[in-house]
Amino acid sequence: MFRLWLALVVASCCAVSFAGETGVLDDFDRTLGKEPAYESTPKYCLLALGASAETRVWMVEDGRLLYVDKNANGDLTDDGPAIEPSNLRELGEGRWDFNYRLNKIRPADGGRHTQFDLRRWNYADKKDSYGLSLSLDGKSPMYAGWFGTFWSAQPDTAPVIHFGGALTPKMLRSKEFVIGSEERRLSVAFTNPGSGAGATSRLSIDAMAPEVVPRVHIEWPTADGGAPRRTSHRLVERCCYWEFYTSDFVVPEGIVAGSAKMLIELPPDAIPFVLTTLEIDVPVVE
């Protein structure tokens, strides 16, 4: 029954392309050519840009200097000087933050990726944190970082962040629905797992036009013999860089523990990327 409902919703609302990410980053070539003479121990990360990860851009942090392979040719010695920190703030009590900023990345294939901004901060934590934003092809803003780290001590183990690859919808803030919960927020993001801890990329809320409102349809588990229970929710609010949500959500009465089926509805051409699926399975617990 759910499959029929899914087919009807997809047919009526959106022309969504589906593609799996499987294999795109398997056995990924991490060959790095020339490197500069570093002043400290370098840390490596590789950006893969485009649907097939055809453009590869190395980032190497050397202390508080950042080398970026701006022309995506695998050579870090022909891109001009390293990027120095900007907007450095000393906030006291061991708290600070700054940005590495770059106007554009121009690979030989003619692409132009803009608004590169790598943030680094420490607010009296054990480790520094990083967050990266990039406008793919100058028009599709995306994010990576914030959770975990995407650096490695060696190029051959560098995590790969994939900007422009297939996206998968993911529920945020909770991994389950709780019967009787007073939680009012239902949140969704569109993500690509990349390769390696901390390498997940996320679609920016600004990548969809303001008038585009994702919808979430949920089929809830009911007692044996009970009529199907379905609810629909418009994600009219946005925040936190990549979160589409509504704060007017409740788990309905009359459902039972089991598994809920969430279906994401988007208008045609709402985002310039393919999706691996429109469905999310969510446990329902008491």
N, C-alpha and C positions, 0 to 999 in steps of 0.2 A: 504493500500500500504506500509506504513511504517513497519507494522508487518511482511509482506513478506520479505521486505528488511532486517529487523532485523534478521529473521530466516536464510536467506541466508548468511549473514555476520558471524553470530555465527557458523553456520555449517562449513563454509570454513576456519575460522581462529582459533577457540579455543574450547577446551574441558573444559568449565567453569562449576564448580559446584555452585549451588545456594542454599542458605539456609537463612531463615529469622532469625532475632535476637529476634523476638517477644517471650516473655516468659522466656528467659534465665535468665534475672535479675529481673523478677517480684518476689515479696515477697522473696527477697534474704536474706539468713540467715546471719545476722551480729553478731552472737554470738562471743564474745571475752572472752577468759578464763582468765588466770592469767595476771596481769599487774604489772610492777615495781612501786616503790614509786617515783612519779614524783617530780621534783623540781619546776615546774611551771604549768600553765594550759595546759593540753595536747590537741593536735589537731589530729583528726583521719581520715584515708583514708584506703580503702580496695582494694587490687589488686585481680582481678579474672583472672587466667591464664588457657589457654586451650580453645578449641572450646566450651565446655559445662561449662566453668567456674568452673571446678572441683577442681582446686587448689586455695586456698584463703590465701593471704599473707597480714597481717596487717602492716601498717606504722603508727607510732605515733610520732609526733614531740613534744619534751619537751624543750621549749626555743630554744637553739641551739644544741640540741642533738636529734638524730633520732633513734628510736627503730624500727627494722624490724624483722618480724616473719620469720627468715631465713629457718626454717624447716617446715613452713606452718602447724603447729599443733594447732594454736590458743592460744599459750602460749608465752608471750613476756618476760618471766623470764628465759628461758633456751637457749637463743641465744647468750650468751656472752654480753660484754658491748655494750652500745649504740654507734652509729657511731658519731664521732665528725667531725666538718667541716674541709675540706682540701682546699688547694688553695685559702685561704682567701685573698681577695684584698681590700684594703682600697683606694678608688679612689678619695677621697676628696669631699667636698661639700655635704656630706651625701650620697655618692654613694659607694656601695660595692657589692661584690658577693662572693659566695663560693659554694662548692660541698659537698654532702654526697655520698661517693662511697663505693660500696660493690662488691667483685669479683663474688660471686655467691649466688644463692638461691637454696637450696637442699631439696625439700619436700620428704616425706617418700615414695612417689610413684616412686622415682627414677629419676624424672625430674632434669634438671640442667639449670637454667636460669642465664645468665651472664651479665656482664657489666652494673650493676645497677648504675645509676648516677642521683641523684636528685639535681638539681641546684636551688639555692635560691639567689635572687638579689633584690636590690633596687637602682635605679638610680634617686634618688631625687623624687620618686613618693609617693603618699599617702599610698599605701600598698605595701608589699613585693610581689614578683612574684616567681613562681616555674615552673620548667620544668623537666620532668622525661624521661629518656631513659632506655631501657631494651632490651636485646637480648633474645627473647623467645626461649627456648630449645637450647640456645647457638648459634643460627644460623639465627634468624629472628628479626632484629632490629626494634623497634617501639618507638613511642614517645607519651607523654601525657602532658597536662598542657599548659603553656604559656598564655592562655586566661581564665580569671576568676580564681576561686580557687577550688581545690578539697579537701579541709579540712572541717571537721565538729567538733563541740565542743563535740559531743556525738557519741559513736559507733553505736547506732541504727539508726542514720541519716547519717552515713558516706557515701559519694559518692563512687561508685564502678567503678573502671577503668578496662575495660575488654581488656586484651591483648590476642590475638589469636582467638577472636570471629569473626563472619561474618562481612565482610567489605562492605561499600557502597561507590561508587565513588561520589565525590562532587566537584563542580566547585569552585575554589578559586578566591579571589580578587574582584569578582563581582557576583551579583546574577541575572544579566540580560544582554542581548545584546542590544546595543544602535545603531540604524540605523544612519549611518553617523559618527560614533565615529572614532577617530584616535587611539584608544586603539589597541596595537599590541600583547598583551599577552593573551594567552589562557592557563589556569592552571587547573590541576585536582589533587586531593588527594584521598586516600582510607582510610576511617575512620570508627570507631565504636563509637556510642554515649555514651556508658556506662550508668551510672545511677547517675544523679545529675549534677548540674552546674559545668562546668570545667572538667568533667570526660571523655571527648572524647579522644580516642586513635587514633593514625595515623600510617600508614605504613611508614617506613623510605624509602627514595630513595635508600638506600643501600640494601634493601631487594630484589630488582630486579637486576639481572646481568646487567653490563654496556651495553651490546649489546642488551638488551631488550628495545624496543621503543614502548610505548603505542600509539595507534592511536585513534583519535576521528573523528567519522563520524557525520555530522550534516544535518538534513533535515529541511530546512527553510520554514517558511510560505510565501506563494505567494498569489497574488490577485486571486479572484474567477476565475476558469477556466484556470489559469496559469499552466504551466508545473512544476512538482516537481523540486525543487532546492536543490542539495546536494553538500556538500563540505567535504573534508577529510584533516586531519591535523596530522602530526607526532609530538609527544611530545618529541623532541630530547634533550631538556635541562632539567636540574635538579638543584634545589637549596633549601635553607631554610628548610632543614631536610626532608620535606615530599612533596615537590611540583614538579610535572612533568609538563613541560610546553613547549610552543613554543612562541618565540617573533616575529614570522612571520605570524601573523594572522590578518585578516580584516573581518569585517562584509560585506558580498557581496552586490552589488547593485541589485536592482530589487526585494527586499523582502518587506514584509509589517509587521506591528505590529501584534503580535499574540504569538504563542508558538513554539519554536524550539525543536526538538528532538535530543538529543545527544546520540550517541552509542559509548561505550568504547570497543575497540578491543585489546585483549591481546593474546599472544601466549599461547599454552598449558603449564600448570605448571609454568607460569611466577611468581606466588606467591603461597605460601603454605597455603592459606586460601580460604574459600568459599566466594563468593560475593552474596549479597542480590539481586543485579540487575546489568545490564550493561547500563541501560538507565538513563538519566538525562533530565528532562523537564526544559527549560530555557525560561523565558519571553523575548519577543522581543519588545522593546519600541522605540518610536521616540524621 
